[in-house]
C-alpha cells in the first residue's frame, strides 16, 4: 500500500470525524492495523478506548485468606 497525499488527507478527515479505525480502514480499503500505524506515525490525537467498562457490575475484590499461624506437624524422617 502506498500512502499518497490524497489518502493521507482522507485519513485525517475521517479521523477528525471520529470514525473508528476499523471503519476508516473499510472506507479506504486497507486494514485497521494500517490505519492505527499511520495515525501513530502522523501523530494524530489519541482516542479513548471504545471498550466501555461497567465498574458497577464488577465483583468486589476479596481480601486474601488469613494465614494460619500456630503449631505445625513435626517433619517425618524417611530412612
Residue pairs with C-beta under 8 A, 6 or more apart in sequence:
1 30
1 34
3 38
7 28
8 38
8 42
10 27
10 28
11 24
11 28
11 35
11 38
11 39
11 42
12 42
12 44
14 23
14 24
14 27
14 28
15 24
15 39
15 44
19 27
20 50
21 32
21 35
21 36
21 39
22 32
22 35
24 32
24 35
25 31
25 32
25 34
25 35
28 35
